[in-house]
Amino acid sequence: MRSSGILMHISSLPSPYGIGTLGKEARKFVDFLVKAGQSYWQVLPVCPTSYGDSPYQSFSAFAGNPYFIDLEYLIREKLLTREECDGFTWGRKAWEVDYGILYENRYLLLRKAFARFQKRIPKDYGEFCEKHADWLSDYALFMALKDKNGGKEWSKWDPALKMREPEAMEEARRELAEEIAFYEMLQYLFYRQWFDLKDYANGKGIQIIGDAPIYVAGDSADVWADPKQFYLDEELTPIEVAGCPPDAFSADGQLWGNPLFRWDVMKKDGYRWWIKRVERTAQMFDMVRIDHFRGFDSYYAIPYGDETARNGHWVKGPGIELFEKIKEALGDVNIIAEDLGYLTDSVHQLREDSGFPGMKLFQFAFDSREDGDYLPHNYKKHCVVYTGTHDNDTIMGWMKTAPRDSVKFAKEYLRLDKEEGYNWGMMKCVWGSVGDLAVVTMQDLLGLGSEARMNTPSTLGCNWKWRMKPGAATTRLAVKIRDNMQLYGRMPGK
């Protein structure tokens, strides 16, 4: 069935408190999606962000981002007062997240909520902690220890805690009991608000597409708590790390630095870590995009300590066996395979064997440096078509910054009309394609330029900041989108 969705991260929603949250504005956006004839809302990873503010480098693959906890909700629950929330500075620009200010102020406010929470603990709190104990206990201790160590990476902690010696762990849990409880409370609040929002969206006929990075951050509770699952030496130092090889876009390649999985160990224990992770994402989202899908066929390994990705090499991944084990344990899971980048016949075969739809990016179709099959006349139905993702410029930004030949080709191929708006011309081609699902970004619907770009790969300090201005998602815009859904046969239920 043909359908459509909009890509818009939680952080990009309007809010008077510095960043988008799971509250009123999220529900208003769901209502906008309904008016616009959409079936899906796609978000980026909702895990806690670490250095660089990237949702793809998180302290945990299982925890939720405390920044997304809605303060209005906490006011209604009498955990905070409006005066307390308004008493902090949240940034000067309504269209940009100031992560420095958030880091300084948000936790101070949430600790006020924690003091009141402890006096009136909800009846289902204990049940929540017990249900999520397999990751929550280690995550909360990890964060408490991180605070105690001034934010240092766990690899630089006292050796007894770094190596998780039983006596040191037991002592830490006693000493930091209150801090551990604080981080457990944050997850309770996040998960409660998340599922309230998901229930609201599903009740309106909107399904949520989540995003799962293939790798986890080295400085994470995941690696610290279960180091045998990762390619580390006896001192728990990475041996090789993740990245991408040099290509036409980057002479040095991309050095991500994430620790690699010990697929041999994972195979022996039946891929339990991945099954647990996919189970969690399947509970949280109606569909999930797995980032860097080609890494399951073969992945690029770079010697730890290298400053570029030039000296890496390809290593065989787990292949279809991993997804067979996941299916055995969990049944069918709705997955989108992010099959972009350097692809081989074996990668294509893995995606076909998995049965997952792949991705088609319109911007790649017109780039002479990209040899993929991204022109729409090559598409098959079983795919998800995008104008671009969080790693791309907006359409209007791309029209100004892409090579002249690429822009000329796009204008001719798509018959773009400047008066209508290049963004609308390109989105109409996405909606009109044969792909089962079409997804466009909110920035493109609003006709914004490069200033609204979410991320520029291999850069730090300027990413993940864009926010939609209050009132931008108008009824007029929704009606215009809905008209196109009717025109291109993407209305829900059609």
C-alpha positions in Angstrom: 0.0 0.0 0.0 1.3 3.4 -1.0 1.9 5.7 2.0 3.9 8.8 3.1 5.6 10.2 6.1 7.5 13.2 7.4 11.0 13.1 9.0 11.2 15.5 12.0 13.2 14.8 15.1 11.8 15.3 18.6 14.5 17.9 19.3 13.3 20.0 16.4 9.8 20.6 17.8 8.9 24.0 19.1 9.1 24.5 22.9 9.6 27.4 25.3 12.2 25.4 27.1 15.1 25.1 24.6 14.4 21.8 22.9 11.5 19.8 21.5 9.9 17.4 24.0 7.3 14.6 24.2 4.5 17.0 25.3 1.9 19.2 23.8 3.9 20.3 20.6 4.5 16.6 19.8 0.8 15.9 19.9 0.1 19.0 17.8 2.6 17.7 15.2 0.7 14.3 15.2 -2.5 16.3 14.5 -0.6 18.1 11.7 0.4 14.8 10.2 -3.2 13.6 10.2 -4.4 16.8 8.5 -1.6 16.4 5.9 -2.8 12.8 5.0 0.3 11.2 6.4 0.8 7.7 7.8 4.2 7.9 9.4 6.3 10.2 11.6 10.0 9.4 11.4 12.4 10.5 14.1 16.1 10.1 14.8 17.5 8.0 17.7 15.9 9.1 20.9 18.8 8.0 23.2 20.8 10.3 25.4 23.4 12.3 23.5 27.0 12.6 24.5 30.0 14.8 23.4 29.1 16.4 20.0 25.3 16.2 20.7 24.8 13.5 18.1 21.9 11.1 18.6 24.2 8.5 16.9 26.8 8.7 19.7 24.9 7.9 22.9 25.7 6.8 26.4 23.2 4.0 25.9 21.4 2.1 23.1 18.5 1.5 25.5 18.0 4.7 27.5 15.8 7.7 26.5 17.1 11.2 26.2 16.2 13.2 29.4 16.1 16.4 27.4 12.9 15.1 25.8 11.1 14.9 29.1 8.3 17.4 28.9 8.4 20.1 31.6 4.8 21.0 31.2 4.0 17.4 32.2 6.2 17.7 35.3 4.4 20.9 36.2 1.0 19.1 36.0 2.4 16.3 38.1 3.5 18.9 40.7 7.1 17.8 40.4 8.0 21.3 39.2 6.5 24.8 39.2 6.1 27.0 36.2 8.2 29.7 38.0 11.0 27.2 38.4 10.9 26.3 34.7 10.7 29.9 33.6 13.5 30.9 36.0 16.2 29.3 33.8 17.7 30.5 30.5 17.0 28.1 27.6 18.7 29.9 24.7 18.1 33.1 22.7 16.9 31.5 19.4 13.6 29.7 19.0 14.9 28.0 15.9 18.1 26.6 17.4 19.0 24.2 20.3 21.7 25.6 22.6 23.1 22.3 24.0 25.6 24.2 26.2 22.8 25.9 28.1 20.7 22.7 28.2 23.6 20.8 29.8 24.1 23.4 32.4 20.4 24.0 33.3 18.2 21.1 32.5 19.7 18.7 35.0 19.5 21.3 37.8 15.8 21.6 37.1 15.3 17.8 36.9 17.0 17.4 40.2 14.4 19.6 41.8 11.8 17.3 40.3 13.6 14.3 41.7 13.5 15.7 45.3 9.7 15.8 45.1 9.4 12.5 43.2 11.1 10.7 46.1 8.4 11.9 48.5 5.6 10.6 46.3 6.9 7.6 44.2 4.3 6.3 41.7 2.9 2.8 42.2 4.2 1.5 38.9 7.8 2.8 39.4 9.1 -0.4 41.0 7.5 -2.4 38.2 9.2 -0.2 35.6 12.6 -0.6 37.2 12.2 -4.4 37.4 11.0 -4.7 33.8 14.0 -2.8 32.5 16.6 -4.1 35.0 18.7 -5.8 32.3 19.9 -2.4 31.1 18.6 0.2 33.5 20.7 -0.8 36.5 24.0 -0.7 34.7 23.0 2.5 32.8 22.1 4.4 36.0 25.2 3.3 37.8 27.3 4.3 34.7 25.8 7.8 34.6 26.3 8.2 38.4 29.9 7.1 38.1 30.4 9.4 35.1 29.2 12.4 37.2 31.5 11.4 40.1 34.4 11.2 37.7 33.8 14.7 36.2 32.4 13.3 33.0 35.5 11.3 32.1 35.3 8.3 29.8 34.8 5.0 31.7 38.2 3.9 30.3 39.9 6.5 32.5 38.1 5.6 35.7 39.7 3.8 38.6 40.9 0.4 37.3 38.6 -1.5 39.7 35.5 0.3 38.4 36.8 0.2 34.8 37.1 -3.6 35.0 33.9 -4.0 37.0 35.5 -5.8 40.0 32.6 -7.1 42.2 33.7 -5.4 45.5 34.2 -2.0 43.7 30.8 -2.3 42.0 29.0 -3.1 45.2 30.6 -0.2 47.0 29.7 2.2 44.2 26.1 1.1 44.3 25.9 1.8 48.0 27.8 5.1 47.8 25.9 6.4 44.8 22.4 5.0 45.6 20.7 8.4 45.4 22.4 9.4 42.1 21.5 6.0 40.7 17.9 6.6 41.7 17.9 10.0 40.0 18.9 8.4 36.6 16.4 5.6 37.0 13.7 8.3 37.6 14.6 10.1 34.4 14.1 6.9 32.4 10.8 6.2 34.1 9.6 9.7 33.2 10.9 9.5 29.6 9.4 6.0 28.9 6.1 7.0 30.5 5.9 10.1 28.3 7.1 8.3 25.2 4.5 5.6 25.3 1.8 8.2 26.1 2.8 10.0 22.9 3.0 6.7 20.9 -0.5 5.7 22.0 -1.8 9.1 21.0 -0.1 8.9 17.6 -1.2 5.3 17.0 -4.8 6.2 18.0 -4.8 8.9 15.3 -3.5 6.4 12.7 0.1 7.6 12.7 2.9 5.1 13.0 6.3 6.1 14.3 9.5 5.2 12.5 12.5 5.0 14.8 16.2 4.9 14.0 18.8 2.5 15.4 22.5 3.2 14.8 24.4 0.0 14.0 27.2 0.9 16.4 27.3 2.2 19.9 29.6 4.8 21.4 32.8 3.6 23.1 32.0 5.7 26.1 28.7 4.0 26.8 27.0 1.8 29.4 26.7 -0.8 26.7 30.4 -1.3 26.2 31.3 -0.8 29.9 28.7 -3.3 31.1 29.3 -6.0 28.5 32.8 -5.6 27.0 33.1 -9.1 25.7 30.6 -8.3 23.0 33.1 -5.7 21.6 36.5 -5.9 19.9 38.6 -4.8 22.8 42.0 -6.1 24.2 42.6 -7.4 27.7 42.8 -3.8 29.0 39.5 -3.0 27.4 41.1 -0.7 24.8 39.6 -1.0 21.2 41.8 -2.9 18.8 40.0 -1.6 15.7 37.2 0.9 15.3 34.4 1.7 12.8 34.3 4.1 9.9 34.0 4.4 6.2 36.7 4.2 3.5 37.9 7.2 1.4 35.6 8.0 -1.5 34.7 10.9 -3.8 33.2 12.8 -0.9 36.2 12.4 1.5 39.8 11.7 0.7 40.5 10.5 4.3 37.2 8.6 4.6 35.2 8.8 7.8 36.7 7.8 11.2 33.7 7.2 13.5 35.7 5.7 16.2 33.0 3.3 17.6 34.2 -0.1 18.9 33.4 -3.0 16.6 31.3 -6.0 17.6 32.9 -9.3 18.4 30.6 -11.2 16.0 32.3 -14.5 16.8 31.3 -14.1 20.5 27.8 -12.9 19.6 27.3 -15.9 17.4 28.2 -18.3 20.2 25.6 -16.8 22.6 22.9 -16.6 19.9 23.2 -12.9 19.2 21.5 -12.2 22.6 22.7 -8.5 22.7 21.2 -7.7 19.3 18.0 -9.6 20.0 17.5 -7.6 23.2 18.3 -4.3 21.3 15.9 -5.1 18.4 13.2 -6.2 20.9 13.5 -2.8 22.7 13.2 -0.8 19.4 10.3 -2.9 18.2 8.5 -2.1 21.5 9.2 1.6 21.1 8.6 2.1 17.4 6.2 0.8 14.8 9.0 0.5 12.3 12.8 1.0 12.7 15.5 2.2 10.3 18.7 0.3 10.9 21.6 2.6 10.1 24.6 1.4 8.0 22.9 -1.9 7.0 25.8 -2.8 4.8 27.9 -3.3 7.9 26.1 -6.6 8.5 27.5 -7.9 5.3 31.0 -6.6 5.7 32.3 -3.7 7.8 35.2 -1.3 7.6 37.8 -1.7 10.4 40.3 1.0 11.2 43.3 0.5 13.5 42.7 2.1 16.8 44.7 5.3 17.2 44.8 6.2 13.5 43.8 9.8 12.7 42.1 9.0 9.4 40.3 6.0 7.9 42.8 5.5 5.1 44.4 2.4 6.6 41.2 0.4 7.2 40.2 -2.9 5.7 36.9 -4.8 5.1 35.9 -7.6 7.4 33.1 -10.1 6.9 30.0 -9.5 9.0 27.4 -11.9 10.4 25.2 -11.8 7.3 21.7 -13.2 7.1 22.2 -15.5 10.1 21.8 -12.5 12.5 18.4 -11.6 11.1 17.3 -15.3 11.0 18.1 -15.5 14.8 16.2 -12.2 15.4 13.2 -13.5 13.5 13.3 -16.8 15.4 13.2 -14.9 18.7 10.9 -12.0 17.9 8.9 -12.9 14.8 8.6 -10.4 12.0 10.0 -6.9 12.8 9.2 -3.9 10.6 12.7 -2.8 9.5 14.0 -0.3 6.9 17.6 -1.1 5.7 19.7 2.0 5.3 21.6 0.5 2.3 23.4 3.7 1.3 27.1 4.2 0.6 29.5 1.7 -1.0 27.4 -1.3 -1.9 28.5 -4.7 -3.4 26.5 -7.5 -4.9 26.6 -9.3 -1.5 25.1 -6.3 0.3 22.3 -6.2 -2.2 21.8 -9.9 -1.8 21.7 -9.6 2.0 19.0 -6.9 1.8 17.0 -9.1 -0.6 17.4 -12.1 1.6 16.2 -10.2 4.6 13.1 -8.9 2.9 13.6 -5.4 4.3 12.9 -2.4 2.0 16.0 -0.4 1.2 16.4 3.4 0.8 16.5 5.7 -2.2 17.8 9.2 -1.9 16.7 11.7 -4.5 19.7 14.0 -4.0 22.1 11.1 -4.8 20.4 10.6 -8.1 21.9 13.8 -9.6 25.4 13.7 -8.1 28.0 12.6 -10.6 30.2 11.3 -7.7 27.5 8.8 -6.7 27.2 5.6 -8.9 24.1 4.2 -7.1 20.8 3.5 -8.8 19.0 6.4 -7.4 17.1 7.8 -10.4 13.4 7.1 -9.9 13.0 5.3 -13.3 15.2 2.5 -11.7 13.1 2.1 -8.6 11.2 -1.0 -7.5 8.1 -0.8 -5.3 9.7 -2.4 -2.3 11.7 0.6 -1.1 11.5 3.9 0.9 12.1 7.0 -1.1 13.5 10.1 0.5 14.3 13.6 -0.7 17.2 13.5 1.8 18.0 12.5 5.4 19.5 14.1 8.4 23.0 13.9 6.8 21.9 15.8 3.6 21.5 19.4 2.9 17.9 20.6 2.5 16.6 20.7 -1.1 16.8 24.5 -1.3 20.3 24.3 0.2 21.4 21.6 -2.2 20.2 23.6 -5.2 22.6 26.4 -4.1 25.6 24.3 -3.0 25.6 21.2 -5.3 27.8 21.2 -8.4 26.4 23.2 -11.3 26.0 20.1 -13.6 24.1 18.2 -10.9 21.6 21.1 -10.4 21.2 21.4 -14.2 20.6 17.7 -14.5 18.0 17.7 -11.6 16.1 20.7 -13.2 15.9 19.0 -16.5 15.1 15.5 -15.3 12.5 16.6 -12.8 11.3 19.6 -14.9 11.6 21.8 -11.8 9.8 25.1 -11.7 11.3 27.9 -9.8 7.9 29.7 -9.4 6.4 26.6 -7.8 9.5 26.1 -5.7 12.3 23.6 -6.4 11.5 21.8 -3.1 7.9 21.1 -4.1 9.0 19.9 -7.6 11.4 17.4 -6.0 9.0 16.3 -3.3 6.3 15.7 -5.9 8.6 13.4 -7.8 9.3 11.5 -4.5 5.5 11.2 -3.8 4.9 10.2 -7.5 7.5 7.5 -7.5 6.7 3.8 -7.4 8.2 3.4 -3.9 5.8 1.9 -1.4 6.7 4.6 1.2 7.8 8.2 0.5 9.4 10.3 3.3 10.2 14.0 3.1 11.8 16.2 5.7 9.9 19.0 7.5 12.7 21.4 6.4 11.9 20.7 2.8 8.2 21.1 3.3 8.9 24.5 4.8 11.3 25.4 1.9 14.2 26.1 4.2 17.9 26.5 3.1 21.2 25.2 4.4 20.7 27.0 7.7 18.1 24.3 8.6 20.5 21.4 7.8 20.5 18.8 10.6 24.0 17.4 10.2 27.1 17.7 8.1 29.0 14.5 8.5 32.6 14.6 9.9 32.0 18.1 11.5 31.4 19.1 15.1 29.8 22.0 16.9 27.2 23.1 14.4 24.9 20.1 14.0 21.6 18.7 15.5 20.5 22.2 16.3 17.6 23.1 13.9 14.2 23.7 15.4 10.9 24.5 13.7 9.6 27.9 14.6 6.3 28.0 16.5 3.3 28.1 14.2 5.2 27.0 11.1 3.2 23.8 10.7 0.0 25.6 9.5 -3.3 24.2 8.4 -2.7 25.7 5.0 0.5 23.7 4.6 -1.2 20.6 5.8 -4.0 21.0 3.2 -1.4 21.5 0.4 0.4 18.3 1.4 -2.9 16.4 1.7 -3.9 17.5 -1.8 -0.6 16.0 -3.1 -1.3 12.8 -1.2 -4.6 12.5 -2.9 -3.0 13.3 -6.3 -0.3 10.6 -5.9 -2.4 7.9 -4.2 -0.7 8.1 -0.8 -3.7 8.8 1.4 -4.0 6.5 4.4 -6.3 3.5 3.6 -6.0 3.9 -0.1 
